């Protein structure tokens, strides 16, 4: 969830406005696909 929220924030900062700047789900998924997280998500 944090990675998804971070992607939304990253995309939002590239646009003007507030509500209109929010990306849709497809844009976030594309961003995450093109910019995979570089952290270990496994819980020990």
PyMOL Python script that loads the backbone (N, CA, C, O; Angstrom):
from pymol import cmd

cmd.read_pdbstr("""\
ATOM      1  N   UNK A   1       0.820  -1.186   0.000  1.00  0.00           N
ATOM      2  CA  UNK A   1       0.000   0.000   0.000  1.00  0.00           C
ATOM      3  C   UNK A   1       0.865   1.251   0.000  1.00  0.00           C
ATOM      4  O   UNK A   1       0.531   2.235  -0.659  1.00  0.00           O
ATOM      5  N   UNK A   2       1.971   1.223   0.731  1.00  0.00           N
ATOM      6  CA  UNK A   2       2.841   2.396   0.791  1.00  0.00           C
ATOM      7  C   UNK A   2       3.486   2.654  -0.567  1.00  0.00           C
ATOM      8  O   UNK A   2       3.641   3.806  -0.970  1.00  0.00           O
ATOM      9  N   UNK A   3       3.858   1.599  -1.269  1.00  0.00           N
ATOM     10  CA  UNK A   3       4.473   1.764  -2.584  1.00  0.00           C
ATOM     11  C   UNK A   3       3.466   2.375  -3.553  1.00  0.00           C
ATOM     12  O   UNK A   3       3.812   3.270  -4.325  1.00  0.00           O
ATOM     13  N   UNK A   4       2.228   1.901  -3.519  1.00  0.00           N
ATOM     14  CA  UNK A   4       1.188   2.444  -4.390  1.00  0.00           C
ATOM     15  C   UNK A   4       0.938   3.916  -4.065  1.00  0.00           C
ATOM     16  O   UNK A   4       0.844   4.745  -4.970  1.00  0.00           O
ATOM     17  N   UNK A   5       0.832   4.240  -2.788  1.00  0.00           N
ATOM     18  CA  UNK A   5       0.603   5.624  -2.371  1.00  0.00           C
ATOM     19  C   UNK A   5       1.775   6.513  -2.768  1.00  0.00           C
ATOM     20  O   UNK A   5       1.579   7.664  -3.159  1.00  0.00           O
ATOM     21  N   UNK A   6       2.971   5.994  -2.672  1.00  0.00           N
ATOM     22  CA  UNK A   6       4.144   6.763  -3.076  1.00  0.00           C
ATOM     23  C   UNK A   6       4.133   7.032  -4.580  1.00  0.00           C
ATOM     24  O   UNK A   6       4.517   8.113  -5.026  1.00  0.00           O
ATOM     25  N   UNK A   7       3.698   6.058  -5.344  1.00  0.00           N
ATOM     26  CA  UNK A   7       3.592   6.245  -6.791  1.00  0.00           C
ATOM     27  C   UNK A   7       2.556   7.311  -7.117  1.00  0.00           C
ATOM     28  O   UNK A   7       2.773   8.144  -7.997  1.00  0.00           O
ATOM     29  N   UNK A   8       1.428   7.287  -6.409  1.00  0.00           N
ATOM     30  CA  UNK A   8       0.398   8.312  -6.618  1.00  0.00           C
ATOM     31  C   UNK A   8       0.980   9.692  -6.316  1.00  0.00           C
ATOM     32  O   UNK A   8       0.771  10.636  -7.078  1.00  0.00           O
ATOM     33  N   UNK A   9       1.702   9.808  -5.216  1.00  0.00           N
ATOM     34  CA  UNK A   9       2.308  11.080  -4.854  1.00  0.00           C
ATOM     35  C   UNK A   9       3.323  11.541  -5.887  1.00  0.00           C
ATOM     36  O   UNK A   9       3.368  12.721  -6.234  1.00  0.00           O
ATOM     37  N   UNK A  10       4.132  10.620  -6.375  1.00  0.00           N
ATOM     38  CA  UNK A  10       5.134  10.970  -7.380  1.00  0.00           C
ATOM     39  C   UNK A  10       4.478  11.484  -8.657  1.00  0.00           C
ATOM     40  O   UNK A  10       4.923  12.475  -9.234  1.00  0.00           O
ATOM     41  N   UNK A  11       3.433  10.816  -9.088  1.00  0.00           N
ATOM     42  CA  UNK A  11       2.730  11.258 -10.299  1.00  0.00           C
ATOM     43  C   UNK A  11       2.004  12.580 -10.072  1.00  0.00           C
ATOM     44  O   UNK A  11       1.972  13.429 -10.963  1.00  0.00           O
ATOM     45  N   UNK A  12       1.429  12.759  -8.902  1.00  0.00           N
ATOM     46  CA  UNK A  12       0.676  13.973  -8.598  1.00  0.00           C
ATOM     47  C   UNK A  12       1.566  15.208  -8.634  1.00  0.00           C
ATOM     48  O   UNK A  12       1.132  16.275  -9.070  1.00  0.00           O
ATOM     49  N   UNK A  13       2.797  15.072  -8.184  1.00  0.00           N
ATOM     50  CA  UNK A  13       3.690  16.241  -8.144  1.00  0.00           C
ATOM     51  C   UNK A  13       4.106  16.716  -9.522  1.00  0.00           C
ATOM     52  O   UNK A  13       4.656  17.810  -9.658  1.00  0.00           O
ATOM     53  N   UNK A  14       3.854  15.911 -10.552  1.00  0.00           N
ATOM     54  CA  UNK A  14       4.228  16.311 -11.909  1.00  0.00           C
ATOM     55  C   UNK A  14       3.116  17.081 -12.606  1.00  0.00           C
ATOM     56  O   UNK A  14       3.260  17.450 -13.772  1.00  0.00           O
ATOM     57  N   UNK A  15       2.013  17.329 -11.916  1.00  0.00           N
ATOM     58  CA  UNK A  15       0.854  17.977 -12.533  1.00  0.00           C
ATOM     59  C   UNK A  15       0.391  19.169 -11.705  1.00  0.00           C
ATOM     60  O   UNK A  15       0.633  19.250 -10.501  1.00  0.00           O
ATOM     61  N   UNK A  16      -0.273  20.076 -12.377  1.00  0.00           N
ATOM     62  CA  UNK A  16      -0.818  21.251 -11.688  1.00  0.00           C
ATOM     63  C   UNK A  16      -2.170  20.909 -11.070  1.00  0.00           C
ATOM     64  O   UNK A  16      -2.896  20.053 -11.576  1.00  0.00           O
ATOM     65  N   UNK A  17      -2.499  21.585  -9.974  1.00  0.00           N
ATOM     66  CA  UNK A  17      -3.796  21.401  -9.339  1.00  0.00           C
ATOM     67  C   UNK A  17      -3.732  20.426  -8.187  1.00  0.00           C
ATOM     68  O   UNK A  17      -2.660  19.992  -7.763  1.00  0.00           O
ATOM     69  N   UNK A  18      -4.913  20.095  -7.691  1.00  0.00           N
ATOM     70  CA  UNK A  18      -5.002  19.180  -6.556  1.00  0.00           C
ATOM     71  C   UNK A  18      -5.763  17.932  -6.983  1.00  0.00           C
ATOM     72  O   UNK A  18      -5.156  16.902  -7.277  1.00  0.00           O
ATOM     73  N   UNK A  19      -7.071  18.018  -7.019  1.00  0.00           N
ATOM     74  CA  UNK A  19      -7.886  16.856  -7.388  1.00  0.00           C
ATOM     75  C   UNK A  19      -7.623  16.450  -8.835  1.00  0.00           C
ATOM     76  O   UNK A  19      -7.506  15.262  -9.135  1.00  0.00           O
ATOM     77  N   UNK A  20      -7.532  17.422  -9.725  1.00  0.00           N
ATOM     78  CA  UNK A  20      -7.285  17.105 -11.139  1.00  0.00           C
ATOM     79  C   UNK A  20      -5.922  16.470 -11.362  1.00  0.00           C
ATOM     80  O   UNK A  20      -5.707  15.798 -12.371  1.00  0.00           O
ATOM     81  N   UNK A  21      -5.005  16.676 -10.433  1.00  0.00           N
ATOM     82  CA  UNK A  21      -3.659  16.123 -10.582  1.00  0.00           C
ATOM     83  C   UNK A  21      -3.576  14.653 -10.181  1.00  0.00           C
ATOM     84  O   UNK A  21      -2.572  13.998 -10.459  1.00  0.00           O
ATOM     85  N   UNK A  22      -4.607  14.128  -9.535  1.00  0.00           N
ATOM     86  CA  UNK A  22      -4.585  12.735  -9.087  1.00  0.00           C
ATOM     87  C   UNK A  22      -4.609  11.791 -10.290  1.00  0.00           C
ATOM     88  O   UNK A  22      -5.480  11.914 -11.152  1.00  0.00           O
ATOM     89  N   UNK A  23      -3.666  10.856 -10.358  1.00  0.00           N
ATOM     90  CA  UNK A  23      -3.654   9.901 -11.466  1.00  0.00           C
ATOM     91  C   UNK A  23      -4.741   8.837 -11.286  1.00  0.00           C
ATOM     92  O   UNK A  23      -5.190   8.568 -10.171  1.00  0.00           O
ATOM     93  N   UNK A  24      -5.149   8.243 -12.401  1.00  0.00           N
ATOM     94  CA  UNK A  24      -6.108   7.146 -12.293  1.00  0.00           C
ATOM     95  C   UNK A  24      -5.345   5.837 -12.065  1.00  0.00           C
ATOM     96  O   UNK A  24      -4.117   5.805 -12.138  1.00  0.00           O
ATOM     97  N   UNK A  25      -6.069   4.787 -11.795  1.00  0.00           N
ATOM     98  CA  UNK A  25      -5.444   3.500 -11.451  1.00  0.00           C
ATOM     99  C   UNK A  25      -4.546   2.980 -12.569  1.00  0.00           C
ATOM    100  O   UNK A  25      -3.481   2.427 -12.296  1.00  0.00           O
ATOM    101  N   UNK A  26      -4.958   3.151 -13.815  1.00  0.00           N
ATOM    102  CA  UNK A  26      -4.153   2.668 -14.940  1.00  0.00           C
ATOM    103  C   UNK A  26      -2.820   3.403 -15.018  1.00  0.00           C
ATOM    104  O   UNK A  26      -1.794   2.797 -15.326  1.00  0.00           O
ATOM    105  N   UNK A  27      -2.829   4.693 -14.743  1.00  0.00           N
ATOM    106  CA  UNK A  27      -1.590   5.472 -14.762  1.00  0.00           C
ATOM    107  C   UNK A  27      -0.641   5.019 -13.652  1.00  0.00           C
ATOM    108  O   UNK A  27       0.568   4.922 -13.863  1.00  0.00           O
ATOM    109  N   UNK A  28      -1.191   4.745 -12.476  1.00  0.00           N
ATOM    110  CA  UNK A  28      -0.363   4.287 -11.356  1.00  0.00           C
ATOM    111  C   UNK A  28       0.218   2.913 -11.655  1.00  0.00           C
ATOM    112  O   UNK A  28       1.400   2.673 -11.408  1.00  0.00           O
ATOM    113  N   UNK A  29      -0.594   2.015 -12.181  1.00  0.00           N
ATOM    114  CA  UNK A  29      -0.111   0.675 -12.518  1.00  0.00           C
ATOM    115  C   UNK A  29       0.987   0.743 -13.570  1.00  0.00           C
ATOM    116  O   UNK A  29       1.978   0.019 -13.474  1.00  0.00           O
ATOM    117  N   UNK A  30       0.826   1.603 -14.574  1.00  0.00           N
ATOM    118  CA  UNK A  30       1.849   1.755 -15.607  1.00  0.00           C
ATOM    119  C   UNK A  30       3.141   2.302 -15.004  1.00  0.00           C
ATOM    120  O   UNK A  30       4.231   1.843 -15.345  1.00  0.00           O
ATOM    121  N   UNK A  31       3.022   3.278 -14.112  1.00  0.00           N
ATOM    122  CA  UNK A  31       4.186   3.849 -13.440  1.00  0.00           C
ATOM    123  C   UNK A  31       4.918   2.777 -12.640  1.00  0.00           C
ATOM    124  O   UNK A  31       6.143   2.677 -12.705  1.00  0.00           O
ATOM    125  N   UNK A  32       4.171   1.981 -11.889  1.00  0.00           N
ATOM    126  CA  UNK A  32       4.789   0.924 -11.074  1.00  0.00           C
ATOM    127  C   UNK A  32       5.428  -0.158 -11.946  1.00  0.00           C
ATOM    128  O   UNK A  32       6.460  -0.720 -11.582  1.00  0.00           O
ATOM    129  N   UNK A  33       4.827  -0.444 -13.075  1.00  0.00           N
ATOM    130  CA  UNK A  33       5.384  -1.439 -13.988  1.00  0.00           C
ATOM    131  C   UNK A  33       6.713  -0.947 -14.564  1.00  0.00           C
ATOM    132  O   UNK A  33       7.673  -1.710 -14.665  1.00  0.00           O
ATOM    133  N   UNK A  34       6.759   0.332 -14.939  1.00  0.00           N
ATOM    134  CA  UNK A  34       7.955   0.901 -15.540  1.00  0.00           C
ATOM    135  C   UNK A  34       9.023   1.273 -14.516  1.00  0.00           C
ATOM    136  O   UNK A  34      10.190   1.446 -14.866  1.00  0.00           O
ATOM    137  N   UNK A  35       8.622   1.396 -13.254  1.00  0.00           N
ATOM    138  CA  UNK A  35       9.539   1.780 -12.179  1.00  0.00           C
ATOM    139  C   UNK A  35       9.358   0.834 -10.997  1.00  0.00           C
ATOM    140  O   UNK A  35       8.804   1.224  -9.969  1.00  0.00           O
ATOM    141  N   UNK A  36       9.819  -0.404 -11.135  1.00  0.00           N
ATOM    142  CA  UNK A  36       9.595  -1.381 -10.052  1.00  0.00           C
ATOM    143  C   UNK A  36      10.294  -0.984  -8.755  1.00  0.00           C
ATOM    144  O   UNK A  36      11.358  -0.366  -8.763  1.00  0.00           O
ATOM    145  N   UNK A  37       9.673  -1.353  -7.655  1.00  0.00           N
ATOM    146  CA  UNK A  37      10.253  -1.074  -6.338  1.00  0.00           C
ATOM    147  C   UNK A  37      11.548  -1.839  -6.174  1.00  0.00           C
ATOM    148  O   UNK A  37      11.655  -2.992  -6.593  1.00  0.00           O
ATOM    149  N   UNK A  38      12.523  -1.203  -5.570  1.00  0.00           N
ATOM    150  CA  UNK A  38      13.827  -1.822  -5.396  1.00  0.00           C
ATOM    151  C   UNK A  38      14.051  -2.167  -3.923  1.00  0.00           C
ATOM    152  O   UNK A  38      15.139  -1.961  -3.384  1.00  0.00           O
ATOM    153  N   UNK A  39      13.013  -2.690  -3.286  1.00  0.00           N
ATOM    154  CA  UNK A  39      13.127  -3.100  -1.890  1.00  0.00           C
ATOM    155  C   UNK A  39      12.654  -4.542  -1.747  1.00  0.00           C
ATOM    156  O   UNK A  39      11.896  -5.041  -2.579  1.00  0.00           O
ATOM    157  N   UNK A  40      13.098  -5.193  -0.708  1.00  0.00           N
ATOM    158  CA  UNK A  40      12.694  -6.563  -0.418  1.00  0.00           C
ATOM    159  C   UNK A  40      11.382  -6.524   0.337  1.00  0.00           C
ATOM    160  O   UNK A  40      11.324  -6.011   1.455  1.00  0.00           O
ATOM    161  N   UNK A  41      10.327  -7.061  -0.261  1.00  0.00           N
ATOM    162  CA  UNK A  41       9.000  -7.013   0.356  1.00  0.00           C
ATOM    163  C   UNK A  41       8.678  -8.241   1.178  1.00  0.00           C
ATOM    164  O   UNK A  41       7.575  -8.345   1.714  1.00  0.00           O
ATOM    165  N   UNK A  42       9.610  -9.178   1.294  1.00  0.00           N
ATOM    166  CA  UNK A  42       9.355 -10.401   2.069  1.00  0.00           C
ATOM    167  C   UNK A  42       9.422 -10.100   3.548  1.00  0.00           C
ATOM    168  O   UNK A  42      10.304  -9.381   4.015  1.00  0.00           O
ATOM    169  N   UNK A  43       8.483 -10.657   4.270  1.00  0.00           N
ATOM    170  CA  UNK A  43       8.439 -10.500   5.729  1.00  0.00           C
ATOM    171  C   UNK A  43       9.001 -11.777   6.347  1.00  0.00           C
ATOM    172  O   UNK A  43       8.548 -12.877   6.030  1.00  0.00           O
ATOM    173  N   UNK A  44       9.971 -11.632   7.212  1.00  0.00           N
ATOM    174  CA  UNK A  44      10.590 -12.825   7.810  1.00  0.00           C
ATOM    175  C   UNK A  44       9.884 -13.212   9.086  1.00  0.00           C
ATOM    176  O   UNK A  44      10.264 -14.191   9.729  1.00  0.00           O
TER     177      UNK A  44
END
""", "prot")
cmd.dss("prot")
cmd.show_as("cartoon", "prot")
cmd.util.cbc("prot")
cmd.orient("prot")
